[in-house]
Amino acid sequence: MSLSPEQKYIKSGGSKCPVCDSTSITGCGSIELDDGAWQNVECENCGATWTDIYTLTGITDLKEATK
């Protein structure tokens, strides 16, 4: 069973175009925040565009305030 373009992209860690497998991909503009986080992405090789959707998976370096 072959992977869908979305599955291939996620498996690559978001480092390869889901259409042509090029690593020449660029985030367009800033990451948008509104009940979630996303960013438009474009492949410089084939011209495909898509939107990355970011999910919080954890936190690091938490420092509690001292009172």
C-alpha positions as CSV (number, residue, x, y, z in Angstrom):
1,M,0.0,0.0,0.0
2,S,1.5,3.4,-1.0
3,L,1.4,6.5,1.1
4,S,-0.8,9.5,0.3
5,P,1.1,12.7,-0.4
6,E,0.1,14.0,3.0
7,Q,1.4,10.8,4.7
8,K,4.7,11.1,2.7
9,Y,5.1,14.7,3.8
10,I,4.4,14.0,7.5
11,K,6.8,10.9,7.4
12,S,9.5,13.2,6.0
13,G,9.1,15.5,9.0
14,G,7.8,18.2,6.7
15,S,11.1,18.4,4.9
16,K,10.2,17.2,1.4
17,C,7.5,18.4,-1.0
18,P,4.5,16.0,-0.9
19,V,4.3,16.2,-4.7
20,C,7.8,16.0,-6.1
21,D,9.9,15.1,-3.0
22,S,12.1,18.2,-3.4
23,T,13.7,19.6,-0.2
24,S,13.4,23.2,-1.7
25,I,10.3,24.1,0.2
26,T,9.7,27.5,1.9
27,G,7.3,28.8,4.5
28,C,5.4,31.8,3.1
29,G,5.0,34.5,5.7
30,S,4.7,34.0,9.4
31,I,3.1,31.3,11.4
32,E,-0.6,32.3,12.0
33,L,-2.2,31.7,15.4
34,D,-6.0,31.5,15.9
35,D,-7.4,28.4,17.7
36,G,-4.3,26.6,16.3
37,A,-1.2,27.4,14.3
38,W,-0.6,27.1,10.6
39,Q,1.7,28.4,7.8
40,N,1.4,28.4,4.0
41,V,4.2,26.5,2.3
42,E,5.4,26.4,-1.3
43,C,7.7,24.1,-3.2
44,E,10.3,26.1,-5.2
45,N,10.8,23.1,-7.5
46,C,7.3,22.2,-8.8
47,G,5.2,25.1,-7.5
48,A,2.9,23.1,-5.3
49,T,1.4,24.9,-2.3
50,W,-0.2,23.7,0.9
51,T,-0.8,24.7,4.5
52,D,1.2,23.2,7.4
53,I,-0.9,22.7,10.5
54,Y,1.1,22.7,13.8
55,T,0.1,20.7,16.9
56,L,1.5,21.2,20.4
57,T,3.3,18.0,21.4
58,G,4.9,19.1,24.6
59,I,6.9,21.9,26.4
60,T,10.4,22.2,27.5
61,D,12.5,24.5,29.8
62,L,9.6,25.3,32.2
63,K,10.8,27.7,34.9
64,E,8.3,28.4,37.7
65,A,8.2,31.9,39.1
66,T,9.6,32.3,42.6
67,K,7.3,34.2,45.1
